[in-house]
């Protein structure tokens, strides 16, 4: 364990136009992610499939995320960050339109996969841009960007639950994503996204040296991120089902539980944006994991809606900083390769999204959703172990590639 103190000199966060562009792109991403999370239990009812089969939508999202992670470095080098982030949002919108137009399982799986692949490009390249652009204030910027996205997610999950009981139906709600993308493209499509610094070409007659392999801290940070993403997606995709099972609420009404969850995330991320400017990220992450475990315990034990909502809100408060801080540590451990680190993080996150929700769905079919939800404390324990093993935070300059 390092002797590094938990408080460090305050960094300054400047919110310029490129920063706001990434924030708003993440807000559009939030309409997709939280909209589909709230819609999945309703889609399962429309399709008349089991929980395990419904969990295949999470697997489709994983496949999309993994493919985008593999393609991201080459895509960025060919068309640049700016076009790549917009291409990602266009793919998200195409996937949403496909899901809204059909109940055929193969097509909805394809829609989830396409939307996830595009969303991963926009999300991870956006985080990479913020890391490069804001220096030592990058963890705060990444937290704040995710706070903007999840704030929009609160409205989306609530809107889906309201529209589900109307003649419009829940599909009308998810169409907000392509509309938001078109509006953002019209008003901010010309804002320039900072590119990677250009490195000097090798001297004539010399051969480039071998690439430095990633260290063990990088791989540990990736494994921790995998646990964090899986935990968040288990709540996103299955908390509403457990809420309905334990309280007797209807499936449509239980989707409001995601509103409490996302509200906790939004509050946590806005508050953490300031704390991340001063506190050690590893200590913040460990505390957040403990808070999530406390919220999960309240939610898992509760049979009354009021306590279930409280547990979900507390869980959201803890989960708020997990992905931003986890991703910041991956980028900071990459040795000055932020785009490559972001692509690798997308692959690890894709594995988490694919394995976690599907495994929980399969366990739920065999043992019940409540027993299957014991996956959450297991993932938290693994994440805490990973954080403890690599407790010393990488120097902020590592995220920027500076000496």
C-alpha angles and dihedrals in degrees: 000000000000126000089228111132121237094239123064135178113292115260124207123239116207116195106207128164096276088051092051090047091057090045092054093043087054089049089055088048087053092058089057099043100044093035093057092041090058092041098051097081089048092047089051090056092048091051095042094223133143124262091255092053090046087052088063086078087067088050090052089052089051093052090050091050093048093049091049090048091054092046098041100086093049092042092052093048091051103044104012132240096285096057092038094057091050092046088054092055091048090054090049090054092049091052092049092050090052093051092047092052102054149026094206106126098222091052096046089049089052090048092052090048095049093046092048093049092051093043092052091054092051094042101046097039088048090054090048091052092050091048092053095039101049106038113194089004091060096104089054092047092048091049091049093048090052090046090058091049095049093046087060087046091061090060092044096053091047092046092052091052091050096045092047090074096045134079090256093062130204093291090072089061097056090054087076088083099066090040091052091047092054093048093049092048090051095050103032105018093115097051108119119236113214112254127220115276111266113244122215115260117246119270115269112269094022129106122223114253121245117280113264108247119236115263127239091262090062093051091045090050089051092051090049090049089052090056092046094051092046091052093051093047093049088059093042096051104030110023092086091054092050090046090054093046095049100041103031093241120149118258091250093049093045091061086074085073087074088059090061090046095049091043088058090049092050094050091046095049096048090048093044092053089074095038091052089062090064112017130078107259094222093056091046091051094049091050091048091053091052090050091050090052090053092050092047090053092054092046095045094050097043126100095173121083095227093056092041090054090048091051092049092049091049091048090050090050090056096041090050096088099029100089097038093048093040092052091044089056091049091052093042090053095050099089096241098318103115099159093047090047091050090051091049090048089053090056093049091046090049090055089050093050092047101045101034104055094036092050091049091048092050092048090047091055090052104035107011131267094271094058092042090055088070083087088082099067089043091056091045091053091051092049093049089051091053093048091049092050092054099028096146107090117230113250112270090240090064090071089057101043093243123140 
